[in-house]
Amino acid sequence: ILDTLLDRTLLERGASALERSEVAVAELLEAAPDAAGFVRFSVRDQGRGMPAASLGRVFDRFYRAANQESHTGAGLGLAIAREIVVAHGGSIDCSSVEGEGTDFHFVLAR
């Protein structure tokens, strides 16, 4: 299940970046277990990043960051990724610097 979840979560983000014709290479930075029985994954893309003001809403359905308005897409990719992670008892968040890409972190039960 974990392999499928990881593949699907990365697929949603990667497909979204490809639709926008970005050069966005996703790189798994870490997959580390913790003492509480969870595994934390960190994934970085090299896309355009997001404005700080958008970070609180990027997992909302149909939300598109201000710097993404000229690109196609419905704003569902990250919402779908969040639903997949939450359905498996996990959580997901991100940090980003505009122009430098985005780091995504999600936690799943082992």
Secondary structure, 3 states (H helix, E strand, C coil): CHHHHHHHHHHHHHHHHHHCCCCCCCEEEEEEECCCCEEEEEEEECCCCCCHHHCCCCCCCCCCCHHHCCCCCCCCHHHHHHHHHHHCCCEEEEEEECCCEEEEEEEEEC
